[in-house]
């Protein structure tokens, strides 16, 4: 649907893994951030997103990491998000 394919990984306490689809779906589809640019994202699988060119991967990673940390997804530890173009 969108022009760019992004790979989304989370890092918690040095452990790296693909971001669960459920987390991506909650963040992207419900747009908890209030940032209109993130409306142009579509989760397509574990650790996978499609996005328009309006979406800045660095801003998306920071917003998603903050959101996941606030919701306790790191079990009390900060969640770092890394996004790479596929």
Beta strands, then each sheet from edge to edge (+ up, - down):
strand 1: 4-12
strand 2: 15-18
strand 3: 41-45
strand 4: 48-51
strand 5: 80-85
sheet 1: 2+ 1- 4+ 3-
sheet 2: 2+ 1- 5+
end
